Amino acid sequence: MRNPTFHYMHNCLCTIGVFLMLTFLYSCSTTAQEFRSFHNKAPGGYNFWMYTPPATADSAHHATAVTSKYGKHRKQHTHRELRPLVVFLHGASLCGHNLQMVRRYGTLDALDRGRKIDAYVLAPQNPGGAWKPDKLMHLCEWAIRNYDIDTTRIYVLGMSLGGYGTIDFAAAYPHRIAAAMALCGGGTGKTLGNLNQLPLWILHGTVDRAVPISASDKVVAAMQAAGPTDRLIYSRLKGYNHGQPARIFYMKETYEWLFSHRLNDKGRPVNRSVTINTTNIPLAYRDLERKGALAGSTKGHTVTDTRESVVQTSKPTPVQ
């Protein structure tokens, strides 16, 4: 005959063990950061990467008990803190149909190298041609439906072709984008005057031969012709070529500046207290955990691809 005390202790230990295991699994699920790729997921959009930031003590999940519709049981509903969404637009050299290319430089690579960015990051891949604002908004809407995103804090930044995409996207949706940063790009849209409605930072090298600085000058001229440019910061980076501004993606100041803006800010003023110039841009990597990490490395992150296989690539690509 089984000893009742032993039976009781055995049940208690099993219960405690299950509780500890569930707690551990829950902790892992809420603190891990994840890169996940999506193919043909958002109708009318692009294939893309989605980065999910780790949960922190300040953004832990809060459960609230509520009575079910039958009044007999109580369900636990989890309320998550909303996070910003950063949309990263790459340049022409990363166009194609291999999503791994998108991690060679830019915001995703900055995360790989240890830059802490407390936001969701959406990084689509352009198969070729100009970025389409409507397709980008389709992706944002998909992300809003599927993640805990603060819709007052959606940001876009990009370089070269991605700089053009940033300008055109922000001009098409100034009422949806909280702030934008365009590096060595230009603009092709017919509504560039709309850029006066949101905080915008344009940075361009003065000796850029791939995309002459005159392309950004034309954007600024169109904004000036449309009205006051109180929300614009225009940095002409003396002596910088086309590739050098890419370091801006790795600077903590870049994301501090973006995150300091919200759609519901009264008057939507631009933050001019953050410094990004030829003095601190060369120091972009100084505080990264993995300064020498290969672009596209996955150390320390969970990576999920929604297809059965994916082509891995690590060959360096010139920034364009």
C-alpha angles and dihedrals in degrees: 000000000000117000108248092216091052091047091051094048091047091054092047093051091048091050092049091047093052091047092051092047092050090047091052093048091047091049091051092049093052100042103040120096117220141199112203128178124212128199122194088345103127112051111233093014140091133269106266152173121242120201118200115201122225119260116251135197089266094049101039118142114267119209121206123191116228132176116255121237089262093054093227104093136038121225128205113232116191118221114197126198112251117244132200122260120227118196113203118198118196130211131254095275091068097049116119140072103294110093092195087073091066089068095059094092140351134047097339091050089048088057090048089054093052106269108151111226115173096206144078111266122208114193115179126190119232110215089206142307129045122337111258115223094207092053090050091052090051087059092048091051090050091050092049090053094049106034138045096259127166102229091202090062109054114139136183131200133167146156135232105334084008089053089057089047091050092053094045093045094049092045091052095046109025089146092058102039115076095197139344137205121198122191123200095332138109138209136265101178126106094225101064089134087072088070088078087072097068140041107271132178118194119189123182135166116242093221097044107143098178095056109011116225087243087079090065091040088060092052091051091046091053090050092049091050090054096052144280115356097204092138096052129100113187117189118189103197105214114226095002121136128206099280103042097076088063087086088071089076088064098050121103088215090066093062094037088058095047094046092050089073131075132180090238095053107128107256090355095249120191119245108239097173096086118089124216113160144125090287099060102024091079087056093057095117098042096104101033117121094224108032093167099041116132114253108261096025115152101204112144096008138095111238123195127182117194093214125075093247139015133193111243118214133176103167109130116250126206111247111253 
